[in-house]
Amino acid sequence: MSTKVCIITTVHNAFDVRIFHKEAKSLQKAGFQISLIGIHSQDETVEGIYVIALRSIQSKILRMAILPIQALRLALRERASIYHIHDPELLLVGLLLKLLTRKAVIYDVHEDFPSTMFAREWIPDVLQPVLSKLIDLLELHISKLFDGVITADPAVAQRFSRFHNEVTILYNVPSRGLVNKPPKALSERKRTLIHIGSISRSRGIWFLLDVIDELFRMEIEFQLDFYVNTSSWEIMMDFADQIAKHGLSSYVSINKAMPYPELLKELRQYHVGLIPFLDMEKFRKNIATKMFDYMACGLAIVASDLPPQRLVIEATECGKLIEPEDPQAFARAIKDLLVNSEEVNRMGNNGWSAIQRQYNWEEEEKKMFKLYKDLLE
């Protein structure tokens, strides 16, 4: 009988790209029996993975209080050999699973959560440093009792390595199989600028308003399209109101996120991808996943010059790095690329080649398989 793995998330949708489309599907294809507890409307088997539904709860406080208890009950019922948890609010669940079942537990860390507390606009300012310290202590000390830690960033891995011997970095990169076609010729691309993924003040939404103003003053022909998830929709509507007040609505399009494979196809229509993060500790530690998606589809990149992006963009020469929070410099970099098709083509091909060679899920899953093999042995 194949080894049973139970993957658990109380924050993410069950079909999250990293959790379902990368990790779960890779493990299932490798012969593991996978059950996945996550936010969904119903229990069902999808692509050989048994999805166990948790109901979505809008209140963050209620979610953190109720869903971990439900997830623990469901996880114990699965009697798995390995439990793979994905959220800091599941740390105590992971600890109880370890104590009650004596089975292996892996903690998958998507972000640097202590610094993320300062980027959560819904958390009162007075509570942010308290919560940051609390999550730091809980993560480091409880994870010492787990059998493995997975991170998506080198800086986060370094933080956990001080306390844990088994830390694995799995970059949030696309599958090479989804992006194996070379980038489209620029003459075939119909769109200019794009921003994908979550958006907030700290991720640069109001900074982009100033950038759009600058581009308008430069009399540059451009269209900036957003593809945003549900959690960002409210702030995008506020942004749309401000765009309208500035008379710039014809330059901006706001769209809801589409399934990941479809998004990668859509990205191939664009010239330049944007990463406008503000200079905050979180973004000095966490790599922007959208950077790898832009690279995979042959876009040139204009990004805030922060260490995680710098590490990749400088090495691959796939984009321009701009001083964070400087809208004039950001706009000039965009203008330079929009009038220089040869440079866009060069950067786009460099990024795509780096994905084919190095930054792809086929390479990352090998590290995940090694971790699982080590735990089972």
Disulfide bonds with the S-S distance in Angstrom:
none
